[in-house]
Amino acid sequence: MMLIISALITGMVTGLQNITTESPSMISDITTSLNTKDKVPEMGLVEPTKLSLPTSDMVNVSIHDQPSMWDLYLHHCSKWRPINHIFFQVANIFFLMSFLAPHTDIGQIWLRVGLMMGCAFSGMWAWSVECYLDAVLWNSVFILINFVYFSYQFYLMRPIKFHKEIEEVYLALFKPLRVSRRQFRRVLMCMRNVRHLKCHELYAHEKVTKVDSLSLVLSGKLVVSQNQRALHIVFPHHFLDSPEWFGVSTDDYFQVSIMAMEESRVLVWHRDKLKLSIMSDAFLQAVFDHILGRDVVHKLMQVSETMAVSNGHLPNSYEEGEDKPMLVVKKAGDGPGITAILNRQLQDPNAWRLGRIDETDHETPV
């Protein structure tokens, strides 16, 4: 805008300078022509007299013939030229359509396509009608620049697909929070691997395994225990180490043991790499804090119910791989047992929310 205003002012000043310089030169030309006509050859005749215009007339002529600034710009075009070629009109129509593009991904494509088409028709008008080589070159450069931006935007809009299990995680946890597929793919770039666990295989050993990852159950079930006492069960689309996400360094060790109850698949992230990746994105940080915080609350509710009847334990022989019951209770008839609670969790992962644990259940091996 400033360039347009400065160019307009420069044109006005230049126009006024041309007017002031042309008026004296015109008067001097008139005087010179009159003096030339009055001169005759010297043949002994009477000396010719010089004729000149009165000074007052010269001043009046110069003032009367000098146009004003507004006359210069308002009455500059005494006759308009015919309407330009159809190429010129179509080019400006495309420019108008590009300026009306909305501020969305589709709008960015619309903008670039409109600019390219407008520059193309403008270049054809300059080539075939006006024969302006510089205009053709400039429009060619504009088409190239807009094509680069169009290609990049089109590349970003390509569909992003995930593996079936990863797709289910995205739809269940991240899409409801309006995380885009591009953002979720960025999170997946910090993935270490997808770990396959066999039945009875330990994922983490109490006070032995370091907390250097973030793990999400894709399929199967895992039981979390401490000092051979079962605390709760982790189901698909829940995290194994969400409590360790908050305030636990990678040099610390797990305070619980995690063992697969059946064949399971676990998505494992590099925890530090993931934190560094989302550090620059406040939205993703809030999303992970929300998802993991909700998962921690889920676990605390399960553990609180389990600890209220903490008379169940995991036998040592089970960890050694023998075919023993998952949970064995020490006593019977002491009220609600841990077996009943874990059975409820196995049958309905959301039972802890509804408080539907039957206090009349008796302890029996699973």
C-alpha positions in Angstrom: 0.0 0.0 0.0 2.8 2.4 0.8 4.5 1.6 -2.5 1.3 2.5 -4.4 0.9 5.8 -2.5 4.6 6.7 -3.0 4.3 5.9 -6.7 1.2 8.0 -7.0 2.9 11.0 -5.3 6.0 10.6 -7.5 3.8 10.7 -10.6 2.0 13.8 -9.5 5.2 15.7 -8.7 6.7 14.6 -12.1 3.6 15.8 -13.9 3.7 19.2 -12.3 7.4 19.5 -13.1 6.7 18.7 -16.7 4.0 21.4 -16.9 6.2 24.1 -15.3 9.2 23.3 -17.6 7.0 23.2 -20.7 5.4 26.7 -20.3 8.6 28.8 -20.4 10.0 26.8 -23.3 6.8 27.4 -25.3 6.9 31.2 -24.7 10.6 31.3 -25.7 9.7 29.4 -28.9 7.0 32.0 -29.8 9.4 34.9 -29.2 12.1 33.3 -31.3 9.7 32.7 -34.2 8.5 36.3 -34.2 12.0 37.7 -34.2 12.9 35.5 -37.1 10.0 36.7 -39.2 10.8 40.4 -38.5 14.4 40.1 -39.8 15.0 41.1 -43.5 18.3 41.3 -45.5 20.2 44.6 -45.2 19.9 46.4 -48.6 20.1 50.0 -47.5 16.5 50.0 -46.3 15.1 51.1 -43.1 16.2 49.0 -40.1 13.5 46.6 -39.1 11.8 47.0 -35.8 11.6 44.0 -33.4 8.2 42.9 -32.3 7.6 41.2 -29.0 4.7 40.2 -26.9 3.9 42.4 -24.0 5.1 41.1 -20.7 1.6 41.2 -19.2 0.3 39.0 -22.1 3.1 36.5 -21.6 2.2 36.2 -17.9 -1.5 35.8 -18.7 -0.8 33.1 -21.3 1.4 31.1 -18.9 -1.1 31.3 -16.1 -4.0 30.5 -18.3 -2.4 27.5 -20.1 -1.0 25.8 -16.9 -3.4 23.0 -15.9 -4.1 22.3 -12.2 -3.2 19.1 -10.5 -6.8 17.9 -10.4 -7.2 18.6 -14.1 -4.1 16.5 -14.8 -5.6 13.4 -13.2 -9.3 13.9 -13.6 -9.3 15.0 -17.3 -6.1 13.1 -18.4 -8.1 10.6 -20.5 -10.1 12.7 -23.0 -11.1 9.5 -24.7 -11.2 5.9 -23.3 -9.8 3.1 -25.2 -11.9 0.0 -26.1 -12.4 -2.7 -23.6 -9.5 -5.1 -23.3 -9.3 -8.6 -24.8 -11.2 -11.5 -23.3 -7.9 -13.0 -21.9 -7.5 -9.8 -19.7 -11.1 -10.1 -18.4 -10.8 -13.8 -17.6 -7.5 -13.2 -15.8 -9.1 -10.7 -13.5 -12.1 -12.9 -12.9 -9.7 -15.6 -11.6 -7.9 -13.1 -9.4 -11.2 -12.0 -7.9 -12.1 -15.6 -7.2 -8.8 -16.3 -5.5 -9.2 -13.3 -3.2 -12.5 -14.7 -2.0 -10.9 -18.0 -0.9 -11.7 -19.0 2.7 -9.0 -19.5 5.3 -9.1 -23.3 5.3 -7.0 -26.1 3.8 -9.4 -26.2 0.8 -9.3 -22.4 0.6 -5.5 -22.5 0.3 -5.8 -24.8 -2.7 -8.5 -22.6 -4.1 -6.3 -19.5 -3.7 -3.3 -21.0 -5.4 -5.3 -22.4 -8.3 -7.0 -19.1 -8.9 -3.7 -17.2 -8.9 -2.1 -19.6 -11.3 -5.1 -19.4 -13.7 -5.2 -15.6 -13.5 -1.4 -15.3 -14.2 -1.8 -17.8 -17.1 -4.5 -15.8 -18.8 -2.6 -12.6 -18.0 0.5 -14.0 -19.6 -1.5 -15.1 -22.7 -2.9 -11.6 -23.0 0.5 -10.1 -22.8 1.9 -12.6 -25.4 -0.8 -12.7 -28.0 -2.4 -9.3 -27.7 0.0 -6.7 -26.3 3.3 -8.4 -27.1 4.9 -7.4 -23.8 7.8 -9.8 -23.1 8.4 -8.5 -19.6 4.8 -9.1 -18.6 5.0 -12.7 -20.0 8.2 -13.3 -17.9 6.7 -11.9 -14.7 3.5 -13.9 -15.0 5.6 -17.1 -15.7 7.5 -16.5 -12.4 4.2 -16.0 -10.5 2.8 -19.2 -11.9 5.9 -21.2 -10.8 5.8 -19.8 -7.3 2.2 -20.5 -6.8 2.6 -24.0 -8.2 5.3 -24.8 -5.6 2.9 -23.6 -2.8 0.0 -25.6 -4.4 2.1 -28.8 -4.5 3.2 -28.4 -0.8 -0.4 -27.8 0.4 -1.7 -30.7 -1.7 1.0 -32.9 -0.2 -0.1 -31.9 3.4 -3.8 -32.8 2.5 -3.1 -36.3 1.4 -4.9 -39.0 3.5 -3.0 -40.4 6.5 -3.8 -44.0 7.3 -2.6 -46.1 10.3 -2.5 -49.8 11.1 -5.7 -51.2 12.3 -4.7 -51.3 15.9 -3.2 -47.8 15.8 -6.3 -46.6 14.0 -8.5 -47.9 16.9 -6.3 -46.1 19.4 -6.6 -42.8 17.5 -10.4 -43.1 17.2 -10.8 -44.1 20.8 -8.4 -41.7 22.6 -7.2 -38.9 20.4 -9.8 -38.0 17.8 -12.5 -37.1 20.4 -10.0 -34.5 21.7 -9.7 -33.1 18.1 -6.1 -34.3 17.6 -5.5 -34.3 13.8 -4.0 -37.3 12.0 -0.9 -35.2 11.3 -0.4 -34.5 15.0 -1.0 -38.1 15.9 1.5 -39.2 13.3 4.0 -36.9 14.9 3.4 -38.6 18.2 3.9 -42.0 16.6 7.3 -41.0 15.3 8.5 -41.3 18.9 7.4 -44.9 19.1 10.0 -47.4 20.1 8.2 -50.6 19.0 5.1 -52.7 19.4 5.9 -55.4 21.9 4.3 -58.8 21.8 3.8 -60.5 25.2 3.0 -64.1 25.7 0.7 -65.4 28.4 2.4 -65.1 31.9 5.3 -63.0 30.4 6.5 -60.1 32.6 6.5 -56.7 31.0 8.0 -55.0 34.1 9.6 -56.4 37.2 9.2 -54.6 40.5 12.4 -52.6 41.5 14.3 -54.1 38.5 12.9 -52.5 35.3 13.6 -48.8 34.7 10.8 -46.4 33.9 12.1 -45.2 30.5 9.0 -45.7 28.3 5.3 -45.0 28.0 3.2 -48.0 27.1 -0.3 -48.4 25.8 -2.1 -51.8 25.7 -3.4 -52.5 22.1 -4.8 -55.9 22.8 -5.0 -58.5 25.6 -5.0 -58.0 29.4 -2.2 -57.4 32.0 -2.3 -57.6 35.7 -0.4 -55.2 38.0 0.8 -56.5 41.3 3.0 -55.3 44.2 4.7 -57.7 46.6 2.8 -60.5 44.9 -0.6 -58.8 45.6 -2.7 -58.0 42.6 -3.8 -54.4 42.4 -5.7 -54.0 39.2 -6.0 -55.2 35.6 -5.1 -53.1 32.6 -7.3 -53.5 29.5 -6.9 -52.4 25.9 -6.5 -48.7 25.2 -5.2 -48.1 28.8 -1.7 -47.2 29.8 0.6 -49.5 31.8 2.8 -46.8 33.3 0.6 -43.6 33.3 1.4 -42.9 37.1 5.1 -42.8 36.3 4.5 -40.1 33.6 4.1 -37.5 36.3 7.2 -36.7 38.3 9.2 -39.9 37.8 12.6 -39.8 36.0 13.9 -42.4 33.6 16.5 -43.4 36.2 13.8 -44.6 38.6 12.5 -48.2 38.7 9.0 -49.6 38.6 7.4 -50.1 42.0 5.0 -52.7 40.7 5.2 -55.8 38.5 3.2 -56.1 35.3 2.4 -59.5 33.8 0.4 -60.6 30.8 -2.8 -62.6 31.6 -3.0 -63.6 27.9 -1.3 -62.9 24.7 -1.1 -59.1 24.4 0.4 -56.4 22.3 1.7 -53.2 23.8 2.6 -49.9 22.0 5.8 -48.6 23.5 7.0 -45.0 23.2 10.4 -43.5 24.1 9.3 -41.4 27.0 11.9 -38.7 27.0 11.8 -38.4 23.2 8.0 -38.1 23.3 8.2 -35.4 26.0 10.7 -33.4 23.9 8.6 -33.8 20.8 5.4 -32.4 22.4 7.2 -29.8 24.5 6.8 -27.2 21.7 3.1 -28.0 21.2 1.0 -26.8 24.1 -2.1 -28.5 22.7 -0.5 -32.0 22.5 0.9 -31.5 26.0 -2.6 -30.8 27.3 -4.0 -33.8 25.5 -1.4 -36.2 27.0 -1.8 -34.7 30.4 -5.6 -35.2 30.1 -5.5 -38.7 28.8 -2.9 -39.9 31.2 -4.4 -38.1 34.2 -7.8 -39.8 33.4 -6.0 -43.1 33.2 -4.4 -42.6 36.6 -7.7 -41.8 38.2 -9.1 -45.0 36.6 -6.3 -47.0 38.2 -6.6 -45.3 41.6 -10.3 -46.2 41.7 -9.5 -49.8 41.0 -6.7 -50.0 43.5 -8.7 -48.3 46.2 -11.4 -51.0 45.9 -8.8 -53.8 45.8 -6.9 -52.5 48.8 -10.1 -52.5 50.8 -10.1 -56.3 50.6 -6.4 -56.9 50.2 -6.3 -60.6 51.1 -5.3 -61.9 47.7 -1.8 -62.6 46.4 0.1 -64.1 43.5 2.0 -67.2 44.3 5.7 -67.4 43.5 5.1 -70.6 41.5 2.9 -68.7 39.1 5.6 -66.2 38.2 7.8 -69.2 37.5 5.4 -70.2 34.7 3.6 -73.1 36.3 -0.1 -73.6 35.5 -1.6 -72.3 38.8 -4.6 -70.2 39.5 -4.1 -66.5 38.8 -5.3 -65.4 42.2 -5.5 -67.4 45.4 -7.1 -66.1 48.6 -5.8 -66.8 52.0 -9.1 -66.9 53.8 -12.8 -67.4 53.1 -15.7 -65.8 54.7 -14.0 -62.5 55.5 -16.3 -60.4 53.5 -15.8 -59.3 49.9 -12.7 -60.8 48.4 -10.2 -59.5 45.8 -11.1 -62.4 43.5 -14.7 -61.0 43.2 -13.4 -57.6 42.4 -10.9 -58.8 39.8 -13.6 -61.0 38.3 -15.8 -58.0 38.0 -13.0 -56.1 36.3 -12.5 -58.9 33.9 -16.1 -59.2 33.0 -16.8 -55.5 32.8 -13.8 -53.0 32.8 -16.2 -50.2 33.8 -17.6 -52.0 36.8 -15.5 -49.9 39.2 -17.3 -46.8 38.0 -20.7 -48.2 38.7 -19.9 -49.6 42.1 -21.5 -53.0 41.3 -19.2 -55.2 43.4 -21.4 -57.7 45.1 -20.4 -58.0 48.7 -22.0 -61.4 49.1 -19.5 -63.0 46.7 -17.2 -65.6 48.3 -13.5 -66.1 47.6 -12.8 -68.7 45.0 -9.7 -69.3 42.8 -10.0 -67.8 39.3 
